[in-house]
């Protein structure tokens, strides 16, 4: 009987994390999302004391499109989530799943020991896992 190797967030996260500056327009964010076929962007920290932000397609839909606001006139910082839940690379998947479920969210930014964004994890990634690249 073999021992089960613990699966960590870093093992199943999506390593392609795209980021944008909070001062960028929502139109720029939408173009970046379209170019890379992603539904979320990390919003860069302004400095070491700042926290990373998160911009989701649902934020754009709810706060810009549904309210008839112009994506060219709205900045990312106006609609992003910040602070946002982050997961450490070495957290066990079972605890990451519990955390996301507890807060009723479906995704989180994965950070390294220096709190720099390095990936993105969804409940799907954590529960089903990602195929090897």
Helices and strands as residue ranges (DSSP letters): H 9-12, E 19-20, H 26-36, E 40-43, E 53-56, H 57-60, I 61-65, H 76-79, E 86-88, H 93-102, E 107-111, E 117-122, H 123-128
